[in-house]
């Protein structure tokens, strides 16, 4: 298995430390895997170029990554 380095804001890191029972590496690993599966599914689409362009849009990424499910973790 390959290791990567991930930068996290100090405030987020402090909050993460409060919940040491959470396996954060596993959580991030699953999020990355889910996104890859979504991209692979898109690659099969005849409109894949326009879809990837949409994904690259900063506003779309913010909307996609900063959603209600993500905000649930703010209070965990």
mmCIF file of the N, C-alpha and C atoms, coordinates in Angstrom:
data_MODEL
# 
_entry.id   MODEL 
# 
loop_
_atom_site.group_PDB 
_atom_site.id 
_atom_site.type_symbol 
_atom_site.label_atom_id 
_atom_site.label_alt_id 
_atom_site.label_comp_id 
_atom_site.label_asym_id 
_atom_site.label_entity_id 
_atom_site.label_seq_id 
_atom_site.pdbx_PDB_ins_code 
_atom_site.Cartn_x 
_atom_site.Cartn_y 
_atom_site.Cartn_z 
_atom_site.occupancy 
_atom_site.B_iso_or_equiv 
_atom_site.pdbx_formal_charge 
_atom_site.auth_seq_id 
_atom_site.auth_comp_id 
_atom_site.auth_asym_id 
_atom_site.auth_atom_id 
_atom_site.pdbx_PDB_model_num 
ATOM 1   N N  . UNK A 1 1  ? 0.850   -1.170 0.000   1.00 0.00 ? 1  UNK A N  1 
ATOM 2   C CA . UNK A 1 1  ? 0.000   0.000  0.000   1.00 0.00 ? 1  UNK A CA 1 
ATOM 3   C C  . UNK A 1 1  ? 0.898   1.236  0.000   1.00 0.00 ? 1  UNK A C  1 
ATOM 4   N N  . UNK A 1 2  ? 0.487   2.236  -0.765  1.00 0.00 ? 2  UNK A N  1 
ATOM 5   C CA . UNK A 1 2  ? 1.234   3.480  -0.872  1.00 0.00 ? 2  UNK A CA 1 
ATOM 6   C C  . UNK A 1 2  ? 0.724   4.495  0.136   1.00 0.00 ? 2  UNK A C  1 
ATOM 7   N N  . UNK A 1 3  ? 1.625   5.289  0.669   1.00 0.00 ? 3  UNK A N  1 
ATOM 8   C CA . UNK A 1 3  ? 1.256   6.359  1.598   1.00 0.00 ? 3  UNK A CA 1 
ATOM 9   C C  . UNK A 1 3  ? 1.232   7.680  0.859   1.00 0.00 ? 3  UNK A C  1 
ATOM 10  N N  . UNK A 1 4  ? 0.332   8.577  1.286   1.00 0.00 ? 4  UNK A N  1 
ATOM 11  C CA . UNK A 1 4  ? 0.302   9.940  0.768   1.00 0.00 ? 4  UNK A CA 1 
ATOM 12  C C  . UNK A 1 4  ? 0.266   10.894 1.953   1.00 0.00 ? 4  UNK A C  1 
ATOM 13  N N  . UNK A 1 5  ? 0.636   12.135 1.700   1.00 0.00 ? 5  UNK A N  1 
ATOM 14  C CA . UNK A 1 5  ? 0.569   13.162 2.738   1.00 0.00 ? 5  UNK A CA 1 
ATOM 15  C C  . UNK A 1 5  ? -0.626  14.047 2.439   1.00 0.00 ? 5  UNK A C  1 
ATOM 16  N N  . UNK A 1 6  ? -1.367  14.354 3.470   1.00 0.00 ? 6  UNK A N  1 
ATOM 17  C CA . UNK A 1 6  ? -2.571  15.160 3.328   1.00 0.00 ? 6  UNK A CA 1 
ATOM 18  C C  . UNK A 1 6  ? -2.471  16.345 4.269   1.00 0.00 ? 6  UNK A C  1 
ATOM 19  N N  . UNK A 1 7  ? -2.663  17.546 3.742   1.00 0.00 ? 7  UNK A N  1 
ATOM 20  C CA . UNK A 1 7  ? -2.637  18.744 4.582   1.00 0.00 ? 7  UNK A CA 1 
ATOM 21  C C  . UNK A 1 7  ? -4.036  19.018 5.116   1.00 0.00 ? 7  UNK A C  1 
ATOM 22  N N  . UNK A 1 8  ? -4.102  19.286 6.417   1.00 0.00 ? 8  UNK A N  1 
ATOM 23  C CA . UNK A 1 8  ? -5.368  19.559 7.094   1.00 0.00 ? 8  UNK A CA 1 
ATOM 24  C C  . UNK A 1 8  ? -5.194  20.846 7.890   1.00 0.00 ? 8  UNK A C  1 
ATOM 25  N N  . UNK A 1 9  ? -6.202  21.697 7.872   1.00 0.00 ? 9  UNK A N  1 
ATOM 26  C CA . UNK A 1 9  ? -6.143  22.906 8.701   1.00 0.00 ? 9  UNK A CA 1 
ATOM 27  C C  . UNK A 1 9  ? -5.947  22.511 10.163  1.00 0.00 ? 9  UNK A C  1 
ATOM 28  N N  . UNK A 1 10 ? -5.239  23.352 10.898  1.00 0.00 ? 10 UNK A N  1 
ATOM 29  C CA . UNK A 1 10 ? -4.958  23.063 12.305  1.00 0.00 ? 10 UNK A CA 1 
ATOM 30  C C  . UNK A 1 10 ? -6.231  22.863 13.121  1.00 0.00 ? 10 UNK A C  1 
ATOM 31  N N  . UNK A 1 11 ? -7.230  23.687 12.862  1.00 0.00 ? 11 UNK A N  1 
ATOM 32  C CA . UNK A 1 11 ? -8.489  23.569 13.610  1.00 0.00 ? 11 UNK A CA 1 
ATOM 33  C C  . UNK A 1 11 ? -9.173  22.227 13.326  1.00 0.00 ? 11 UNK A C  1 
ATOM 34  N N  . UNK A 1 12 ? -9.148  21.826 12.093  1.00 0.00 ? 12 UNK A N  1 
ATOM 35  C CA . UNK A 1 12 ? -9.751  20.533 11.735  1.00 0.00 ? 12 UNK A CA 1 
ATOM 36  C C  . UNK A 1 12 ? -8.982  19.411 12.416  1.00 0.00 ? 12 UNK A C  1 
ATOM 37  N N  . UNK A 1 13 ? -7.672  19.507 12.410  1.00 0.00 ? 13 UNK A N  1 
ATOM 38  C CA . UNK A 1 13 ? -6.850  18.473 13.041  1.00 0.00 ? 13 UNK A CA 1 
ATOM 39  C C  . UNK A 1 13 ? -7.146  18.370 14.537  1.00 0.00 ? 13 UNK A C  1 
ATOM 40  N N  . UNK A 1 14 ? -7.293  19.499 15.188  1.00 0.00 ? 14 UNK A N  1 
ATOM 41  C CA . UNK A 1 14 ? -7.624  19.478 16.621  1.00 0.00 ? 14 UNK A CA 1 
ATOM 42  C C  . UNK A 1 14 ? -8.945  18.769 16.867  1.00 0.00 ? 14 UNK A C  1 
ATOM 43  N N  . UNK A 1 15 ? -9.910  19.049 16.004  1.00 0.00 ? 15 UNK A N  1 
ATOM 44  C CA . UNK A 1 15 ? -11.206 18.387 16.133  1.00 0.00 ? 15 UNK A CA 1 
ATOM 45  C C  . UNK A 1 15 ? -11.094 16.892 15.862  1.00 0.00 ? 15 UNK A C  1 
ATOM 46  N N  . UNK A 1 16 ? -10.298 16.531 14.886  1.00 0.00 ? 16 UNK A N  1 
ATOM 47  C CA . UNK A 1 16 ? -10.112 15.113 14.571  1.00 0.00 ? 16 UNK A CA 1 
ATOM 48  C C  . UNK A 1 16 ? -9.508  14.371 15.762  1.00 0.00 ? 16 UNK A C  1 
ATOM 49  N N  . UNK A 1 17 ? -8.565  15.007 16.432  1.00 0.00 ? 17 UNK A N  1 
ATOM 50  C CA . UNK A 1 17 ? -7.902  14.355 17.564  1.00 0.00 ? 17 UNK A CA 1 
ATOM 51  C C  . UNK A 1 17 ? -8.868  14.052 18.695  1.00 0.00 ? 17 UNK A C  1 
ATOM 52  N N  . UNK A 1 18 ? -9.930  14.846 18.794  1.00 0.00 ? 18 UNK A N  1 
ATOM 53  C CA . UNK A 1 18 ? -10.927 14.604 19.832  1.00 0.00 ? 18 UNK A CA 1 
ATOM 54  C C  . UNK A 1 18 ? -11.629 13.263 19.628  1.00 0.00 ? 18 UNK A C  1 
ATOM 55  N N  . UNK A 1 19 ? -11.617 12.792 18.397  1.00 0.00 ? 19 UNK A N  1 
ATOM 56  C CA . UNK A 1 19 ? -12.324 11.560 18.055  1.00 0.00 ? 19 UNK A CA 1 
ATOM 57  C C  . UNK A 1 19 ? -11.333 10.503 17.586  1.00 0.00 ? 19 UNK A C  1 
ATOM 58  N N  . UNK A 1 20 ? -10.460 10.142 18.475  1.00 0.00 ? 20 UNK A N  1 
ATOM 59  C CA . UNK A 1 20 ? -9.385  9.212  18.133  1.00 0.00 ? 20 UNK A CA 1 
ATOM 60  C C  . UNK A 1 20 ? -9.899  7.810  17.782  1.00 0.00 ? 20 UNK A C  1 
ATOM 61  N N  . UNK A 1 21 ? -11.139 7.526  18.154  1.00 0.00 ? 21 UNK A N  1 
ATOM 62  C CA . UNK A 1 21 ? -11.689 6.214  17.820  1.00 0.00 ? 21 UNK A CA 1 
ATOM 63  C C  . UNK A 1 21 ? -12.003 6.081  16.327  1.00 0.00 ? 21 UNK A C  1 
ATOM 64  N N  . UNK A 1 22 ? -12.102 7.222  15.635  1.00 0.00 ? 22 UNK A N  1 
ATOM 65  C CA . UNK A 1 22 ? -12.349 7.194  14.195  1.00 0.00 ? 22 UNK A CA 1 
ATOM 66  C C  . UNK A 1 22 ? -11.043 6.871  13.488  1.00 0.00 ? 22 UNK A C  1 
ATOM 67  N N  . UNK A 1 23 ? -11.097 5.939  12.585  1.00 0.00 ? 23 UNK A N  1 
ATOM 68  C CA . UNK A 1 23 ? -9.920  5.603  11.775  1.00 0.00 ? 23 UNK A CA 1 
ATOM 69  C C  . UNK A 1 23 ? -9.926  6.543  10.571  1.00 0.00 ? 23 UNK A C  1 
ATOM 70  N N  . UNK A 1 24 ? -9.300  7.702  10.746  1.00 0.00 ? 24 UNK A N  1 
ATOM 71  C CA . UNK A 1 24 ? -9.366  8.752  9.738   1.00 0.00 ? 24 UNK A CA 1 
ATOM 72  C C  . UNK A 1 24 ? -8.747  8.327  8.418   1.00 0.00 ? 24 UNK A C  1 
ATOM 73  N N  . UNK A 1 25 ? -7.687  7.559  8.468   1.00 0.00 ? 25 UNK A N  1 
ATOM 74  C CA . UNK A 1 25 ? -7.073  7.097  7.219   1.00 0.00 ? 25 UNK A CA 1 
ATOM 75  C C  . UNK A 1 25 ? -8.055  6.248  6.425   1.00 0.00 ? 25 UNK A C  1 
ATOM 76  N N  . UNK A 1 26 ? -8.755  5.383  7.115   1.00 0.00 ? 26 UNK A N  1 
ATOM 77  C CA . UNK A 1 26 ? -9.742  4.533  6.449   1.00 0.00 ? 26 UNK A CA 1 
ATOM 78  C C  . UNK A 1 26 ? -10.889 5.371  5.892   1.00 0.00 ? 26 UNK A C  1 
ATOM 79  N N  . UNK A 1 27 ? -11.326 6.357  6.647   1.00 0.00 ? 27 UNK A N  1 
ATOM 80  C CA . UNK A 1 27 ? -12.387 7.252  6.191   1.00 0.00 ? 27 UNK A CA 1 
ATOM 81  C C  . UNK A 1 27 ? -11.977 7.956  4.894   1.00 0.00 ? 27 UNK A C  1 
ATOM 82  N N  . UNK A 1 28 ? -10.793 8.528  4.868   1.00 0.00 ? 28 UNK A N  1 
ATOM 83  C CA . UNK A 1 28 ? -10.315 9.233  3.676   1.00 0.00 ? 28 UNK A CA 1 
ATOM 84  C C  . UNK A 1 28 ? -10.117 8.261  2.529   1.00 0.00 ? 28 UNK A C  1 
ATOM 85  N N  . UNK A 1 29 ? -9.581  7.091  2.820   1.00 0.00 ? 29 UNK A N  1 
ATOM 86  C CA . UNK A 1 29 ? -9.371  6.064  1.794   1.00 0.00 ? 29 UNK A CA 1 
ATOM 87  C C  . UNK A 1 29 ? -10.694 5.725  1.098   1.00 0.00 ? 29 UNK A C  1 
ATOM 88  N N  . UNK A 1 30 ? -11.754 5.566  1.884   1.00 0.00 ? 30 UNK A N  1 
ATOM 89  C CA . UNK A 1 30 ? -13.062 5.226  1.310   1.00 0.00 ? 30 UNK A CA 1 
ATOM 90  C C  . UNK A 1 30 ? -13.620 6.387  0.488   1.00 0.00 ? 30 UNK A C  1 
ATOM 91  N N  . UNK A 1 31 ? -13.414 7.613  0.936   1.00 0.00 ? 31 UNK A N  1 
ATOM 92  C CA . UNK A 1 31 ? -13.877 8.779  0.166   1.00 0.00 ? 31 UNK A CA 1 
ATOM 93  C C  . UNK A 1 31 ? -13.169 8.844  -1.187  1.00 0.00 ? 31 UNK A C  1 
ATOM 94  N N  . UNK A 1 32 ? -11.874 8.627  -1.175  1.00 0.00 ? 32 UNK A N  1 
ATOM 95  C CA . UNK A 1 32 ? -11.102 8.652  -2.420  1.00 0.00 ? 32 UNK A CA 1 
ATOM 96  C C  . UNK A 1 32 ? -11.570 7.524  -3.342  1.00 0.00 ? 32 UNK A C  1 
ATOM 97  N N  . UNK A 1 33 ? -11.757 6.346  -2.794  1.00 0.00 ? 33 UNK A N  1 
ATOM 98  C CA . UNK A 1 33 ? -12.200 5.213  -3.609  1.00 0.00 ? 33 UNK A CA 1 
ATOM 99  C C  . UNK A 1 33 ? -13.562 5.493  -4.235  1.00 0.00 ? 33 UNK A C  1 
ATOM 100 N N  . UNK A 1 34 ? -14.463 6.074  -3.469  1.00 0.00 ? 34 UNK A N  1 
ATOM 101 C CA . UNK A 1 34 ? -15.791 6.403  -3.995  1.00 0.00 ? 34 UNK A CA 1 
ATOM 102 C C  . UNK A 1 34 ? -15.677 7.384  -5.157  1.00 0.00 ? 34 UNK A C  1 
ATOM 103 N N  . UNK A 1 35 ? -14.846 8.408  -4.999  1.00 0.00 ? 35 UNK A N  1 
ATOM 104 C CA . UNK A 1 35 ? -14.680 9.403  -6.062  1.00 0.00 ? 35 UNK A CA 1 
ATOM 105 C C  . UNK A 1 35 ? -14.083 8.771  -7.312  1.00 0.00 ? 35 UNK A C  1 
ATOM 106 N N  . UNK A 1 36 ? -13.120 7.891  -7.142  1.00 0.00 ? 36 UNK A N  1 
ATOM 107 C CA . UNK A 1 36 ? -12.519 7.210  -8.289  1.00 0.00 ? 36 UNK A CA 1 
ATOM 108 C C  . UNK A 1 36 ? -13.562 6.383  -9.019  1.00 0.00 ? 36 UNK A C  1 
ATOM 109 N N  . UNK A 1 37 ? -14.396 5.678  -8.278  1.00 0.00 ? 37 UNK A N  1 
ATOM 110 C CA . UNK A 1 37 ? -15.456 4.882  -8.907  1.00 0.00 ? 37 UNK A CA 1 
ATOM 111 C C  . UNK A 1 37 ? -16.410 5.778  -9.692  1.00 0.00 ? 37 UNK A C  1 
ATOM 112 N N  . UNK A 1 38 ? -16.704 6.957  -9.155  1.00 0.00 ? 38 UNK A N  1 
ATOM 113 C CA . UNK A 1 38 ? -17.560 7.901  -9.882  1.00 0.00 ? 38 UNK A CA 1 
ATOM 114 C C  . UNK A 1 38 ? -16.883 8.349  -11.172 1.00 0.00 ? 38 UNK A C  1 
ATOM 115 N N  . UNK A 1 39 ? -15.595 8.670  -11.110 1.00 0.00 ? 39 UNK A N  1 
ATOM 116 C CA . UNK A 1 39 ? -14.860 9.084  -12.304 1.00 0.00 ? 39 UNK A CA 1 
ATOM 117 C C  . UNK A 1 39 ? -14.804 7.955  -13.338 1.00 0.00 ? 39 UNK A C  1 
ATOM 118 N N  . UNK A 1 40 ? -14.572 6.754  -12.887 1.00 0.00 ? 40 UNK A N  1 
ATOM 119 C CA . UNK A 1 40 ? -14.516 5.625  -13.818 1.00 0.00 ? 40 UNK A CA 1 
ATOM 120 C C  . UNK A 1 40 ? -15.862 5.413  -14.506 1.00 0.00 ? 40 UNK A C  1 
ATOM 121 N N  . UNK A 1 41 ? -16.921 5.639  -13.767 1.00 0.00 ? 41 UNK A N  1 
ATOM 122 C CA . UNK A 1 41 ? -18.254 5.532  -14.354 1.00 0.00 ? 41 UNK A CA 1 
ATOM 123 C C  . UNK A 1 41 ? -18.458 6.626  -15.408 1.00 0.00 ? 41 UNK A C  1 
ATOM 124 N N  . UNK A 1 42 ? -17.975 7.827  -15.100 1.00 0.00 ? 42 UNK A N  1 
ATOM 125 C CA . UNK A 1 42 ? -18.089 8.947  -16.045 1.00 0.00 ? 42 UNK A CA 1 
ATOM 126 C C  . UNK A 1 42 ? -17.284 8.670  -17.307 1.00 0.00 ? 42 UNK A C  1 
ATOM 127 N N  . UNK A 1 43 ? -16.122 8.051  -17.150 1.00 0.00 ? 43 UNK A N  1 
ATOM 128 C CA . UNK A 1 43 ? -15.265 7.772  -18.303 1.00 0.00 ? 43 UNK A CA 1 
ATOM 129 C C  . UNK A 1 43 ? -15.977 6.929  -19.356 1.00 0.00 ? 43 UNK A C  1 
ATOM 130 N N  . UNK A 1 44 ? -16.946 6.180  -18.938 1.00 0.00 ? 44 UNK A N  1 
ATOM 131 C CA . UNK A 1 44 ? -17.694 5.332  -19.868 1.00 0.00 ? 44 UNK A CA 1 
ATOM 132 C C  . UNK A 1 44 ? -18.770 6.117  -20.611 1.00 0.00 ? 44 UNK A C  1 
ATOM 133 N N  . UNK A 1 45 ? -19.004 7.350  -20.183 1.00 0.00 ? 45 UNK A N  1 
ATOM 134 C CA . UNK A 1 45 ? -20.049 8.183  -20.776 1.00 0.00 ? 45 UNK A CA 1 
ATOM 135 C C  . UNK A 1 45 ? -19.560 8.810  -22.081 1.00 0.00 ? 45 UNK A C  1 
ATOM 136 N N  . UNK A 1 46 ? -20.460 8.915  -23.075 1.00 0.00 ? 46 UNK A N  1 
ATOM 137 C CA . UNK A 1 46 ? -20.058 9.574  -24.325 1.00 0.00 ? 46 UNK A CA 1 
ATOM 138 C C  . UNK A 1 46 ? -19.799 11.075 -24.132 1.00 0.00 ? 46 UNK A C  1 
ATOM 139 N N  . UNK A 1 47 ? -20.285 11.651 -23.045 1.00 0.00 ? 47 UNK A N  1 
ATOM 140 C CA . UNK A 1 47 ? -20.085 13.081 -22.760 1.00 0.00 ? 47 UNK A CA 1 
ATOM 141 C C  . UNK A 1 47 ? -18.991 13.303 -21.722 1.00 0.00 ? 47 UNK A C  1 
ATOM 142 N N  . UNK A 1 48 ? -18.074 12.382 -21.620 1.00 0.00 ? 48 UNK A N  1 
ATOM 143 C CA . UNK A 1 48 ? -17.109 12.430 -20.518 1.00 0.00 ? 48 UNK A CA 1 
ATOM 144 C C  . UNK A 1 48 ? -16.278 13.711 -20.492 1.00 0.00 ? 48 UNK A C  1 
ATOM 145 N N  . UNK A 1 49 ? -15.902 14.265 -21.641 1.00 0.00 ? 49 UNK A N  1 
ATOM 146 C CA . UNK A 1 49 ? -15.078 15.477 -21.633 1.00 0.00 ? 49 UNK A CA 1 
ATOM 147 C C  . UNK A 1 49 ? -15.812 16.640 -20.996 1.00 0.00 ? 49 UNK A C  1 
ATOM 148 N N  . UNK A 1 50 ? -17.068 16.824 -21.331 1.00 0.00 ? 50 UNK A N  1 
ATOM 149 C CA . UNK A 1 50 ? -17.812 17.931 -20.737 1.00 0.00 ? 50 UNK A CA 1 
ATOM 150 C C  . UNK A 1 50 ? -18.100 17.671 -19.260 1.00 0.00 ? 50 UNK A C  1 
ATOM 151 N N  . UNK A 1 51 ? -18.280 16.422 -18.898 1.00 0.00 ? 51 UNK A N  1 
ATOM 152 C CA . UNK A 1 51 ? -18.528 16.093 -17.490 1.00 0.00 ? 51 UNK A CA 1 
ATOM 153 C C  . UNK A 1 51 ? -17.285 16.371 -16.658 1.00 0.00 ? 51 UNK A C  1 
ATOM 154 N N  . UNK A 1 52 ? -16.096 15.982 -17.164 1.00 0.00 ? 52 UNK A N  1 
ATOM 155 C CA . UNK A 1 52 ? -14.866 16.248 -16.416 1.00 0.00 ? 52 UNK A CA 1 
ATOM 156 C C  . UNK A 1 52 ? -14.592 17.740 -16.323 1.00 0.00 ? 52 UNK A C  1 
ATOM 157 N N  . UNK A 1 53 ? -14.930 18.490 -17.359 1.00 0.00 ? 53 UNK A N  1 
ATOM 158 C CA . UNK A 1 53 ? -14.772 19.939 -17.302 1.00 0.00 ? 53 UNK A CA 1 
ATOM 159 C C  . UNK A 1 53 ? -15.655 20.513 -16.199 1.00 0.00 ? 53 UNK A C  1 
ATOM 160 N N  . UNK A 1 54 ? -16.875 20.006 -16.110 1.00 0.00 ? 54 UNK A N  1 
ATOM 161 C CA . UNK A 1 54 ? -17.783 20.449 -15.057 1.00 0.00 ? 54 UNK A CA 1 
ATOM 162 C C  . UNK A 1 54 ? -17.194 20.131 -13.689 1.00 0.00 ? 54 UNK A C  1 
ATOM 163 N N  . UNK A 1 55 ? -16.647 18.928 -13.523 1.00 0.00 ? 55 UNK A N  1 
ATOM 164 C CA . UNK A 1 55 ? -16.058 18.551 -12.242 1.00 0.00 ? 55 UNK A CA 1 
ATOM 165 C C  . UNK A 1 55 ? -14.883 19.440 -11.884 1.00 0.00 ? 55 UNK A C  1 
ATOM 166 N N  . UNK A 1 56 ? -14.183 19.937 -12.879 1.00 0.00 ? 56 UNK A N  1 
ATOM 167 C CA . UNK A 1 56 ? -13.002 20.764 -12.626 1.00 0.00 ? 56 UNK A CA 1 
ATOM 168 C C  . UNK A 1 56 ? -13.379 22.174 -12.180 1.00 0.00 ? 56 UNK A C  1 
ATOM 169 N N  . UNK A 1 57 ? -14.613 22.559 -12.386 1.00 0.00 ? 57 UNK A N  1 
ATOM 170 C CA . UNK A 1 57 ? -15.064 23.878 -11.989 1.00 0.00 ? 57 UNK A CA 1 
ATOM 171 C C  . UNK A 1 57 ? -14.988 24.017 -10.471 1.00 0.00 ? 57 UNK A C  1 
ATOM 172 N N  . UNK A 1 58 ? -14.386 25.079 -10.011 1.00 0.00 ? 58 UNK A N  1 
ATOM 173 C CA . UNK A 1 58 ? -14.216 25.293 -8.568  1.00 0.00 ? 58 UNK A CA 1 
ATOM 174 C C  . UNK A 1 58 ? -15.557 25.318 -7.845  1.00 0.00 ? 58 UNK A C  1 
ATOM 175 N N  . UNK A 1 59 ? -16.543 25.969 -8.442  1.00 0.00 ? 59 UNK A N  1 
ATOM 176 C CA . UNK A 1 59 ? -17.848 26.044 -7.794  1.00 0.00 ? 59 UNK A CA 1 
ATOM 177 C C  . UNK A 1 59 ? -18.510 24.684 -7.694  1.00 0.00 ? 59 UNK A C  1 
ATOM 178 N N  . UNK A 1 60 ? -18.381 23.890 -8.730  1.00 0.00 ? 60 UNK A N  1 
ATOM 179 C CA . UNK A 1 60 ? -18.972 22.553 -8.701  1.00 0.00 ? 60 UNK A CA 1 
ATOM 180 C C  . UNK A 1 60 ? -18.274 21.707 -7.650  1.00 0.00 ? 60 UNK A C  1 
ATOM 181 N N  . UNK A 1 61 ? -16.948 21.799 -7.587  1.00 0.00 ? 61 UNK A N  1 
ATOM 182 C CA . UNK A 1 61 ? -16.217 21.020 -6.588  1.00 0.00 ? 61 UNK A CA 1 
ATOM 183 C C  . UNK A 1 61 ? -16.616 21.440 -5.186  1.00 0.00 ? 61 UNK A C  1 
ATOM 184 N N  . UNK A 1 62 ? -16.724 22.717 -4.952  1.00 0.00 ? 62 UNK A N  1 
ATOM 185 C CA . UNK A 1 62 ? -17.112 23.189 -3.622  1.00 0.00 ? 62 UNK A CA 1 
ATOM 186 C C  . UNK A 1 62 ? -18.501 22.667 -3.271  1.00 0.00 ? 62 UNK A C  1 
ATOM 187 N N  . UNK A 1 63 ? -19.421 22.781 -4.211  1.00 0.00 ? 63 UNK A N  1 
ATOM 188 C CA . UNK A 1 63 ? -20.782 22.304 -3.958  1.00 0.00 ? 63 UNK A CA 1 
ATOM 189 C C  . UNK A 1 63 ? -20.778 20.804 -3.700  1.00 0.00 ? 63 UNK A C  1 
ATOM 190 N N  . UNK A 1 64 ? -19.991 20.075 -4.480  1.00 0.00 ? 64 UNK A N  1 
ATOM 191 C CA . UNK A 1 64 ? -19.972 18.623 -4.376  1.00 0.00 ? 64 UNK A CA 1 
ATOM 192 C C  . UNK A 1 64 ? -19.309 18.153 -3.086  1.00 0.00 ? 64 UNK A C  1 
ATOM 193 N N  . UNK A 1 65 ? -18.222 18.804 -2.694  1.00 0.00 ? 65 UNK A N  1 
ATOM 194 C CA . UNK A 1 65 ? -17.477 18.355 -1.519  1.00 0.00 ? 65 UNK A CA 1 
ATOM 195 C C  . UNK A 1 65 ? -17.981 18.986 -0.225  1.00 0.00 ? 65 UNK A C  1 
ATOM 196 N N  . UNK A 1 66 ? -18.556 20.159 -0.312  1.00 0.00 ? 66 UNK A N  1 
ATOM 197 C CA . UNK A 1 66 ? -19.055 20.841 0.881   1.00 0.00 ? 66 UNK A CA 1 
ATOM 198 C C  . UNK A 1 66 ? -20.573 20.709 0.896   1.00 0.00 ? 66 UNK A C  1 
ATOM 199 N N  . UNK A 1 67 ? -21.028 19.559 1.332   1.00 0.00 ? 67 UNK A N  1 
ATOM 200 C CA . UNK A 1 67 ? -22.460 19.305 1.300   1.00 0.00 ? 67 UNK A CA 1 
ATOM 201 C C  . UNK A 1 67 ? -22.950 18.895 2.684   1.00 0.00 ? 67 UNK A C  1 
ATOM 202 N N  . UNK A 1 68 ? -24.212 18.615 2.786   1.00 0.00 ? 68 UNK A N  1 
ATOM 203 C CA . UNK A 1 68 ? -24.831 18.293 4.069   1.00 0.00 ? 68 UNK A CA 1 
ATOM 204 C C  . UNK A 1 68 ? -24.173 17.087 4.725   1.00 0.00 ? 68 UNK A C  1 
ATOM 205 N N  . UNK A 1 69 ? -23.814 16.076 3.947   1.00 0.00 ? 69 UNK A N  1 
ATOM 206 C CA . UNK A 1 69 ? -23.166 14.900 4.527   1.00 0.00 ? 69 UNK A CA 1 
ATOM 207 C C  . UNK A 1 69 ? -21.828 15.270 5.141   1.00 0.00 ? 69 UNK A C  1 
ATOM 208 N N  . UNK A 1 70 ? -21.087 16.148 4.477   1.00 0.00 ? 70 UNK A N  1 
ATOM 209 C CA . UNK A 1 70 ? -19.806 16.590 5.026   1.00 0.00 ? 70 UNK A CA 1 
ATOM 210 C C  . UNK A 1 70 ? -20.006 17.387 6.311   1.00 0.00 ? 70 UNK A C  1 
ATOM 211 N N  . UNK A 1 71 ? -21.012 18.233 6.338   1.00 0.00 ? 71 UNK A N  1 
ATOM 212 C CA . UNK A 1 71 ? -21.250 19.078 7.513   1.00 0.00 ? 71 UNK A CA 1 
ATOM 213 C C  . UNK A 1 71 ? -21.635 18.253 8.732   1.00 0.00 ? 71 UNK A C  1 
ATOM 214 N N  . UNK A 1 72 ? -22.147 17.061 8.532   1.00 0.00 ? 72 UNK A N  1 
ATOM 215 C CA . UNK A 1 72 ? -22.459 16.209 9.686   1.00 0.00 ? 72 UNK A CA 1 
ATOM 216 C C  . UNK A 1 72 ? -21.199 15.930 10.499  1.00 0.00 ? 72 UNK A C  1 
ATOM 217 N N  . UNK A 1 73 ? -20.039 15.889 9.841   1.00 0.00 ? 73 UNK A N  1 
ATOM 218 C CA . UNK A 1 73 ? -18.781 15.603 10.531  1.00 0.00 ? 73 UNK A CA 1 
ATOM 219 C C  . UNK A 1 73 ? -18.317 16.792 11.367  1.00 0.00 ? 73 UNK A C  1 
ATOM 220 N N  . UNK A 1 74 ? -18.849 17.985 11.092  1.00 0.00 ? 74 UNK A N  1 
ATOM 221 C CA . UNK A 1 74 ? -18.439 19.164 11.855  1.00 0.00 ? 74 UNK A CA 1 
ATOM 222 C C  . UNK A 1 74 ? -18.793 19.016 13.334  1.00 0.00 ? 74 UNK A C  1 
ATOM 223 N N  . UNK A 1 75 ? -19.802 18.261 13.631  1.00 0.00 ? 75 UNK A N  1 
ATOM 224 C CA . UNK A 1 75 ? -20.280 18.118 15.013  1.00 0.00 ? 75 UNK A CA 1 
ATOM 225 C C  . UNK A 1 75 ? -19.988 16.761 15.626  1.00 0.00 ? 75 UNK A C  1 
ATOM 226 N N  . UNK A 1 76 ? -19.207 15.961 14.943  1.00 0.00 ? 76 UNK A N  1 
ATOM 227 C CA . UNK A 1 76 ? -18.906 14.620 15.469  1.00 0.00 ? 76 UNK A CA 1 
ATOM 228 C C  . UNK A 1 76 ? -17.822 14.701 16.500  1.00 0.00 ? 76 UNK A C  1 
# 
